[in-house]
Amino acid sequence: QVQLVESGGGLVQPGGSLRLSCATSRSMNTIYAMGWYRQAPGKQRVLVAEIFSGGSTNYADSAKGRFTISRDNAKNTVYLQMNSLKPQDTAVYYCKLTARGNFIAYWGQGTQVTVSS
């Protein structure tokens, strides 16, 4: 059983910042990749950013230059630093873990991010 615990969502004004955290019970050396996805009302869940076991990262165009994904291997935690937030960033943000070897994916419960004045 893989646990993913997300935190850090909330209400922020346009132009503000938030940092999301995703802590896993799984050790980083068993993980192929971890990422953040988001789902706005009535829309599909889409990739925001991901980080691979070797440290490489991948960002959606909408996140480039504003969001940064990082990890703390000692804490088995991945972060998403979100700056210059826009109302269109409003969504439920989900953490995804892809296991090394079998590539099975696990999802967190989601955390709401609302950008509004």
C-alpha positions in Angstrom: 0.0 0.0 0.0 1.5 3.3 -1.1 0.4 6.4 0.7 0.6 9.9 -0.8 -0.2 12.8 1.5 -0.6 16.2 -0.1 -0.7 19.5 1.6 -0.3 23.2 1.0 -3.3 24.1 -1.1 -5.5 27.0 -0.3 -6.8 30.4 -1.4 -4.4 32.9 -2.7 -4.7 36.2 -4.6 -3.5 36.5 -8.2 0.2 37.0 -8.3 0.7 35.1 -5.0 2.6 31.9 -4.3 1.9 28.6 -2.8 4.0 25.5 -2.1 2.4 22.1 -2.4 4.0 19.1 -0.7 3.5 15.4 -1.4 4.9 13.0 1.2 5.1 9.3 0.4 5.6 6.2 2.4 7.7 4.7 -0.4 11.4 5.3 -0.5 12.7 7.4 -3.4 14.9 4.6 -4.7 11.8 2.6 -5.6 10.2 5.4 -7.5 10.5 6.1 -11.2 8.8 9.5 -11.2 6.6 11.7 -9.2 4.5 14.5 -10.6 1.8 17.0 -10.0 -1.4 17.0 -12.1 -4.4 19.3 -11.9 -8.0 19.1 -12.7 -10.2 22.1 -13.1 -14.0 21.8 -12.9 -15.4 20.2 -16.1 -11.9 19.6 -17.5 -9.6 16.6 -17.8 -6.7 16.0 -15.4 -3.5 17.3 -16.9 0.2 17.2 -16.1 1.7 20.2 -14.4 5.2 19.1 -13.6 7.1 15.8 -13.0 10.5 14.8 -11.7 12.2 11.6 -12.6 14.5 9.4 -10.5 17.6 10.8 -12.2 16.5 14.3 -11.3 15.3 15.5 -14.7 12.1 17.4 -14.8 9.3 18.1 -17.2 6.8 21.0 -17.1 3.6 21.8 -18.9 3.9 25.0 -20.9 1.6 26.8 -18.6 3.9 26.0 -15.6 7.2 26.9 -17.2 8.9 29.9 -15.6 6.4 30.1 -12.7 6.4 26.6 -11.1 9.3 24.6 -9.8 9.2 20.9 -8.9 11.7 19.6 -6.4 12.2 16.7 -4.0 13.8 15.9 -0.7 15.0 12.3 -0.7 15.6 12.2 3.0 11.9 13.2 3.6 10.5 11.2 0.7 8.7 14.4 -0.3 8.1 16.2 -3.5 7.3 19.9 -3.7 5.7 22.2 -6.2 6.6 25.8 -5.7 4.0 27.9 -7.5 4.7 31.6 -8.1 2.9 34.3 -10.0 -0.4 32.4 -9.7 -3.2 33.2 -12.0 -7.0 32.5 -11.7 -6.6 29.9 -14.4 -4.4 27.9 -12.1 -7.4 27.2 -9.9 -7.9 23.4 -9.7 -7.6 20.4 -7.6 -3.9 19.4 -7.6 -3.0 15.7 -7.4 0.2 14.0 -6.7 1.1 11.0 -8.8 3.8 8.4 -8.1 5.0 6.0 -10.7 6.8 3.0 -9.3 10.2 1.8 -10.6 10.1 -1.5 -12.5 6.3 -2.1 -13.0 5.4 1.5 -13.6 2.2 1.2 -11.5 0.8 4.6 -10.8 -0.6 5.8 -7.4 -2.5 9.0 -6.8 -3.0 11.2 -3.8 -6.3 12.5 -2.6 -5.9 16.0 -4.1 -5.6 19.4 -2.7 -7.6 22.5 -3.8 -5.8 25.5 -5.1 -8.0 28.6 -5.6 -6.6 31.8 -7.1 -9.0 34.7 -6.6 -9.1 38.2 -5.5 
